[in-house]
Amino acid sequence: MGEIMTKQELIELNRIPDIDECNLKSIQEFHDEILAKNIYGYKLNNGFELKIRFYTENLPHLLGIHKVVKNKKLQKFYKGENGYNGIANRDITIEKLKQLDNQLKDKDKQLKSITPKITCFHLIPKLLSSCQIIKFYPERVNGNCTLKSEFILFDEELGIKLQLGVLKSSDNSNIYVPETFIPKGARARDRNRLTHTRPKQEFKAITERYIIPIETTN
């Protein structure tokens, strides 16, 4: 294709694009139009209801864009609402991420590692509609794990293992928000690390899936 994709092209896309075809602004519009307008609900076999909502401030972290910024003082502009606004205003672009990454030493470069988060982002709706779910225990993961997610949704699309970790938006809330989006290719040695059955994570059968549209009056 070779051209930068629009939001509509992302919606219709059924392949993994090249990073040069991707546009962070289009991804932000896709996020707002397709993901952020709904609450995604899952009734689990133990009676628990998992409700997931996508907030604007979560988008930069799902894309991992802060990782290409070495300067800690500048990182705040690539996180949360600052990062979201930077994408929406086209201040943060793929080209800008490339420039920042090129300034890093080879051992510190991060763009290659976050590229799948960007090129696979359009697959999140498919993940939400056909995922399996585990109750996640970071301490059961082999090796060091810094995730705080309480549940991980996972699925296989186009040969990619998609994993979305979610945690509570606050202690007194029953809404969960995405903490991390981790796509792993077929050859990735650690593609099953987070969902591995030894040490055992708890698989939860889904008895019902539903979508609640969010009122846009707020």
N, C-alpha and C positions, 0 to 999 in steps of 0.2 A: 504494500500500500504506500508506505513512504511519506504520507501526509499526516499532519497532526490531527488527532481525532476530536470530534465534537462530542458533547454529552449524548446525543442521539445515537451516534455511531458506537459509543461505549455500551449503551443499552442493548444494541443489536449484535454486539460482537460475540463471536463463538470460537475465538482462538486467543492465543497469548500474543500480544503485540510486542514489537520492539520498543525499547525505552524511548527512542527518538520519535516514535509515533504518538507518545503519550503527552498529555497536557494536564498539568496540575489543576488548572482552572476548570477544565472539563470534568476532572475527577471530583472536584469540590461541588460542581453543579449536579453531577450524578449522585453524590452522597446526599445532598440536600433534597433532591427530587425523589430518589428511589428509597433511600435508607432512613433519612431523618424524619420522614413524615409519618412513620408508623412505630408502634410498639410490637415487637415480635414475641409471641407467647408460646410456651411449651409446657404442657402438663406432663409430669413425669410419673413413673409407675409407683413411686413412694408417696404420691399425693402432692408433692411440691410443684408450685407453678413458677417457672423461670420466665421473667419478663425482661426483655432487652430493648434498650433505647439508644439511638445514636445521636449524641450531642455534637455541636460544631467543634467544641474544644477538644474532642477526642480524635478528630481527623488527622492532625499532624503526627500524632504518635502512632496511629495505625500505619501511616506511610513511612514513619521512621526518619523524617527529613532532618531532625535535629542532630542525627548522628554524623552528618557530614560537616558539622560546625565544630571546629576544635576550640574556638574561643568561648569559654564558659559564659562570659558576659553577653555575647551575641546569641547564645543558645536560646535565651528566653524569647527572642523574636521568632523562633522556629517551633515554639511549643504552645499548646493551649489556644486561647482566643487570638493571641498575637500571631501564631503560626497560621491559623485559619484565615485571619484577615489578610495576612501577607499573600496567601494563595489566592484569595478572592480578589485582591487588588492587583494581582499579577506581579507583585514585588518578588515573590518566590516562584521560580520557574524551574523546569528541568535544566535549562541552560545555566541558571544561577547555581544550582546544585552541582553541576559539572565543574563550574569554575571554582567553587569552594573545595570540591574533592581534589581537584588538580593541584591545589595549594598544599595538600597534605603529603607527608612522606608516604611511601608505598605501604609501609606496615600499618599506617593509620587510615588509609583510604576506606571509605564505607559505602560509596555509591553502588558498587557491585552487589554488596550484601543486601541493600534495601531495594534494589531494582525489582525483585519479584513482588514486593509489597505494592509497588506502583503498577506493574504490568498485569497483576492478577486481581487488582482491586475490584474490577467489574464482575468478578465471579462471586463476590460476597452474597448477593441475593440468591444465587443458586445454592450456596452453602447453607444459608438460612432455611431454605425450603426443603432440603433433603438431608440435613446433617444427622449425625449421631452425637450423643452428648455423654461426657464423663464428668463426674464430680472429681475435681482436681486437687491433688495433694502434692505441692511442690517438693516436700521432703521425700517423696517416693520416687522422684526422678533420679536417674543415674547421673552423678556428677552435680556440679553447682547449678542451681536454678533460682533466678531472681524474680520470677513471676509471682504475682500475688493473686492471680486468677482463682476463682472458686469453681468455675465450670469451664470446660473447653468444648466448643462445637467443632466437629471435624467432618470432612467429606472429601471425596476424590472427584476432581473435574479436570478434563483435558490432560490427564496424566499428572496433575499437581495435587498433592495433599494439602488441602486448605484447613487452617486451624485458627479459630477465633477464641481468644481467652477473655472471659468477662468477670467482673467483680461488682460488688454493690456500689452504687453511686454515693451512698453515705450510710452510716451505721443505722439510721432510723428509716431507711427507705427499702421498699421491696422491688425497686427497679435496679437492674444490672446494666452496666455500661462496658463497652469494649476496652480491654486493657492492651491487647496486642493482636496483630494479624500476622500469622506465620505461614507462608506458602513454602512447600518443600517439593522439589522435583523428584522424578522417579529414581534418580541415581544418588540422591542425598542420603548419606549414611545415617543421619540422625532424624530421618523423616518420621519415625515412629517413637522417638524418644519421649515425647510428652504424653502419648496415649498408650504407652507400652503396658502390657499386662503383668510384667514382672520387673520391679515390685508393682503390685496391682493398683491401678486406678479404678475407680468405681464407675462402671458403665451403667447408664440410666436409660431404660426404655421410655420412649416418648409415646404417650397414649393419645395426645391431641396436640395439633399445631393450630395457631390462630394469629391473626393480624388485627391490631386495633389502630385505625387511623387517628392521628393526633390532631386535635382542634388547633387551628392556626390563629386563634384570636389573641394568644399571649404574645 
